[in-house]
Structure formats: C-alpha cells, structure tokens
Amino acid sequence: MSEKRRDSKNRVLKTGEYERPNKTYEFRWTDGRGKRHVIYAKTLSDLRETEKALIRDSYDGIRAEAAALTIDDLYEKWKVLKKGLKENTFENYKYMYEMFVRDEIGSMKILKLKKTDIRSFYNTLHDVRGLKPQSIVNVQTILHQVLQLAVDDDYLRHNPADDALVELMRAHGDENSRRQSLTTAEQDLLLDYLSHPGCKYHHWYPLIVTMIYTGMRIGEVGGLRWEDVDFENNMIDVNHNVVYFCSRQERAKNGYQKWGANTPKTEAGRRKIPMLPIVKEALLMEKAYQEEVGIKCRQVIDGYTNFIFVNQNGDAQHQGTVNKAIRRIIRDCNYDQMDKAGGITDGLVLLPKFSCHSLRHTMATRMNEAGVNDRVRMAVLGHRDIETTQNIYTDATDDFNKAEMEKLNTSLTKK
C-alpha cells in the first residue's frame, strides 16, 4: 500500500489536495464533462470548507464553471436569448443595464453575489444617484431577468434579486409617505432601534429623543446650548434658533458655511418647555458621549456658541444633515426588521418616510392623544394662536382611533 501524502505539518492530504511551495493549498478535480478545475486557499481548513461547498453544489446541480461567470456574462447571454419584447422595450432594458448596472456591479462574480449586494446597489441608485422609484423598477426588471438565467441554468440556487425592489420601497418608507407623524408603534420601533449601543446610528438617539419629546423645531434644537437647559428644575429655555442657508455650490466656492441665529418671531416662540425624564437622560447621554470621544463645540453663530448637538468637527447640526441621517436610519431599521421577520412582512411594523419636522408633529400628536390641555400644547409647541394647535397639529393616528373606538365599544357592550 502506497504511503499517504502529507503536508509540512504531517497532516494527511485527501485525493486532489496539494500543498504548494509557498505553504498555501490547492484542490484539483475533473468535472463530469471532463473539464479540469483548481481552487486555492491559504490554509488546509479553508480549502476543505470550499471543497464541502463544491460537493454540496454538485448534489444541487450547481455547475462548477459558474465560479468564473459575472453578471455581465449573463447579460450578454440574456441579450441573445431574450425574445418577444417590442424593440423599444428591449432597447430601454439594454439602456438601463448599460447606464446603471454594468459599471456598478456588472463585473461581480455571480457565486459571490448576495442579496445584500443587490440592496446596496439599489440604495446607491436611490440615495446617491437620485433615481426615482419607477426608474429603479426598470433596473430591477432587467437585472432580475438576467440573474434568473443563472438559476434556470443551475448556476445559482436562488435569484438574489427576488423581492429586492419591494424591500427597497419598504425600507425607505416609500409605501406610506403622506402621514406627517409617527404612530406609537413606529415611534417605539425607531427609539428601540437607536437605543441599542451596537447600532451604528446610536449617536443620533439623544437628538431624536429631544426632538420627539419636546416638539422643538430643528433650528431650535440645533441652536440649543447647554446653558439653555436647567437640569435642576427640569426646564428647557427656547430663546433662539439657528439657520443654515448655504447651498453645496456656495460652500464649495467660498469654503465656509453660512449660518445665522435668530430670536423667535413671536412672544409665543420664546418659551420654556418642561423637560421630561427621557429627554434629561438623553441630554446627559449626549454630554457623556462627547466627553468620551473628545467632541467640543467650536462654532460661533452670531454670538451664540456652546451648542449641545454638534458633529464630529464641533459644528452645529442642521436640517439637511439630520434629514439625511433619518433617511439612512429608516432604510437600515426597516431592513433589520425584515431580516428578523425572515421575509414574512404581513403585519410587520416598519418606519414610513419622515423628516425631522415629522418628529415635531409626532410630539403634537402624542399630546393630543394623551388629552393634554390645548393651552399647554400651544405653549409647548410655541404657537401664537390656539387654532394652529387645534387645526394643524392634531393628527390622530389610525392605531389610536381604533384603540379609542374599542374603548367605546367595550363601554357600550357593558350596558
């Protein structure tokens, strides 16, 4: 009996396994068509993990030559095989692929393509390139058809583009963008997501909490200073706001940002807001975070400084930056929810599309639902007249309406 081959660490090598001169490993085999293949790995354990995958693929009918195939390769095949389309439709599909897919992900190997890659690609189209939903629909149509060829030809088990568009719309909250305030369930989801220290958006938690539970405008929150907060008596003094009024082009040209600070337009705007415990906790959390990472306010706006909410450079936060962060939070929170649900989205609570001003509406709605006195709501929100409070910021959510009607039904059935 011939002696079994061993590597330099005296481990027995299986048939087809070889240790290379540089101490890495390779596995050689011949497929059913007589074609030779070879794979490489840094360690023997890594090599054998890859071998297991090859064996699994062979049982599932996944072809070995798929390792070299790219999305572009499948697209070229799709162009030849696709029949039955009107000429202008066919040309439009090809344009969408050439314009948006090829340079972004066309060169990716299909065996390395994951669902998260498709998500990231669509997020780029939506967030960076600014494509409208209908345009992304067209991209999804062509991309899904191209990748389906890999499934049909046994190169892939599943189409990674399955349901990707639905997930995109749900993740960005595009399914319900008209409501101006969050429901209680949506608000709870948002704060629970941000409150976890492991969340990459955790540093936004104090600002979001402050906006929701004070009803302050973004300019008022952005201009809030540490000296405006009375931690002993739990009051917040709203006496000014900051405004950012510089376009991206102006900043690139002039090299600086244009800011301004204003006192409230009306006496009602100058107000003191009772600080709820959750807001106090959030502000102290922000203070501790800034001390830990060494962030300090360095900006002076028309004589105002020592702002509470600043970025890593010590500059005040403004509406554009906060809204951009909110869009990313909505997207990633919704993806997280959908992943946890394992694809079952019926009845799943997701975040709708909303802006920082929606958080002011949310506070107004919560106060309205709780039956807070109109005059108190008017004072907290800084309205000059009661009609504004009653007519504009009195959205009652569907969930709340259902709950209230259920109370009525319970009351009636007891009689």
Summary of the structure (lengths in Angstrom):
residues: 415
radius of gyration: 28.9
end to end distance: 93.6
largest distance: 98.9
contacts: 1179
relative contact order: 0.09
helix: 53%
strand: 10%
